[in-house]
Amino acid sequence: MDKTLFNDLMQCLKEAKAISRGKAKPSRRFVVEGSDVKIAREKIGLSQSEFAQLMRVSVKTLQNWEQSRRNPTGPVAALLKVVIAVPKTVLKSLHA
């Protein structure tokens, strides 16, 4: 390994150690927000399997959406916005 690269990596590790011990402040911070899919599901009061069945997707797909590994697109994304806005109406309409 190149000595310059190695020294850079060592400096990064030292900075990370100082940050983790509270001796230094991080240069930036990332905040991960909750998933709209999970919010929609919880608002409607269904389990993952029930909500996946209602949305006509697999439980695995729903889990990927909730854990932000994938994002719903198109009509599903639009339906999720409606679920968040008026959950009872959507539930009533989809069960009709």
Helices and strands as residue ranges (DSSP letters): H 3-20, H 36-44, H 48-55, H 59-66, H 74-85, H 87-95
